[in-house]
Amino acid sequence: MTQLRISEAAALLGVSDDTVRRMVDSGRLPATSDDAGRLVVAGADVAAIAQETARPAPVGVVADESARNRMSGIVTRVLTDTVMAQVEMQCGPFRIVSLMSSEAVRDLGLEVGTVAVASIKSTNVVVGVAR
């Protein structure tokens, strides 16, 4: 299971490190210590909070737009069958859904809680993971 440091969880949730620590202290977000003694949280737990707290961003006037949009986020749902898969991500306030092969899901190691990047062009969403 994906484990995230407090700062990583904060960046994905769009809050401060202190806010994530308060979530841990209040019991809203379970945490453990990694081998180095650092506080870590499960990616799946962060994904659940990301969905729970997502609010649509206000849409203003668009002056210009790029076809090379990239959004970092966290995988919130993966549905697979023998050939195809549906991967849902929460990228800040945006829910992104990508259809891809089940083989790609396995090769990328995508599961709930995985941090990934959605690259969007037209109607296609390509998901990659950082190394």
C-alpha positions in Angstrom: 0.0 0.0 0.0 1.2 3.5 -0.8 2.5 5.4 2.2 2.7 9.2 2.0 4.7 11.6 4.2 2.8 14.4 5.9 4.2 17.0 3.4 3.1 14.8 0.4 -0.4 14.3 1.8 -0.6 18.1 2.5 0.4 18.9 -1.1 -2.1 16.5 -2.6 -4.9 17.8 -0.3 -4.0 21.5 -0.9 -3.6 22.2 2.8 -0.6 22.9 5.1 1.5 20.2 6.8 0.0 21.5 10.1 -3.5 20.8 8.9 -2.6 17.2 8.1 -1.0 16.8 11.5 -4.2 18.1 13.1 -6.1 15.5 11.1 -3.8 12.9 12.5 -4.0 14.2 16.0 -7.8 14.3 15.9 -8.0 10.7 14.6 -9.5 11.8 11.2 -6.4 10.5 9.4 -4.7 7.4 10.8 -0.9 7.5 10.8 2.0 5.2 11.5 5.8 5.6 11.5 8.0 4.4 8.6 11.4 2.7 9.0 13.1 6.1 9.4 10.7 7.1 12.2 8.8 9.6 10.0 5.1 10.0 10.3 3.3 8.5 7.3 -0.4 8.1 6.2 -1.9 5.6 3.8 -2.6 6.8 0.3 -6.0 5.3 0.4 -6.9 7.3 3.5 -5.7 10.5 1.8 -7.7 9.6 -1.3 -10.9 9.3 0.8 -10.3 12.7 2.3 -9.5 14.2 -1.1 -12.9 13.1 -2.4 -14.7 14.2 0.8 -13.3 17.7 0.7 -13.3 18.4 -3.0 -15.1 21.5 -4.1 -15.5 22.7 -7.7 -13.3 25.6 -8.5 -15.1 28.7 -9.8 -14.9 28.9 -13.6 -13.8 32.4 -14.8 -13.1 33.7 -18.3 -10.6 31.6 -20.2 -8.2 33.9 -22.0 -5.9 31.1 -23.4 -5.7 27.4 -23.0 -3.0 24.7 -23.5 -3.6 21.2 -24.9 -0.8 20.0 -22.6 -2.6 20.2 -19.3 -1.1 18.2 -16.5 -2.6 17.7 -13.1 -1.0 15.8 -10.2 -3.5 13.9 -8.0 -4.3 10.7 -6.2 -6.1 7.6 -7.5 -9.4 7.2 -5.8 -10.9 4.2 -7.7 -9.7 1.5 -10.1 -12.2 -0.8 -12.0 -10.6 -3.5 -14.1 -11.7 -6.5 -16.2 -9.6 -8.8 -18.3 -8.9 -6.1 -21.0 -9.9 -2.6 -20.0 -9.8 -0.5 -16.8 -11.3 2.7 -15.6 -9.1 4.8 -13.3 -10.5 7.7 -11.3 -8.3 10.4 -9.8 -8.9 13.4 -7.6 -6.7 16.3 -8.8 -7.4 19.1 -6.3 -11.1 19.9 -6.9 -11.2 18.0 -10.2 -12.3 14.4 -10.7 -10.5 12.9 -13.7 -11.5 9.6 -15.2 -9.2 7.7 -17.6 -10.0 4.6 -19.6 -6.9 2.4 -20.3 -5.9 -1.2 -20.7 -5.8 -3.4 -17.6 -2.2 -4.2 -18.6 -1.3 -0.4 -18.3 -2.9 -0.4 -14.8 -0.8 -3.4 -13.7 2.4 -2.0 -15.4 2.0 1.4 -13.6 1.0 -0.2 -10.3 -2.1 2.0 -10.1 -4.3 1.4 -7.0 -6.3 3.5 -4.7 -3.9 5.9 -3.0 -1.3 5.9 -5.8 0.0 9.4 -6.6 -0.1 10.0 -10.4 -0.2 12.7 -13.1 -3.0 13.1 -15.5 -2.0 14.6 -18.9 -5.1 15.8 -20.7 -5.4 16.5 -24.4 -8.8 16.7 -26.1 -10.8 13.7 -24.9 -7.7 11.5 -24.0 -6.3 11.2 -20.5 -2.9 9.6 -20.1 -1.8 8.7 -16.6 1.9 8.3 -15.5 3.7 7.9 -12.3 6.9 9.7 -11.2 10.1 7.7 -10.6 
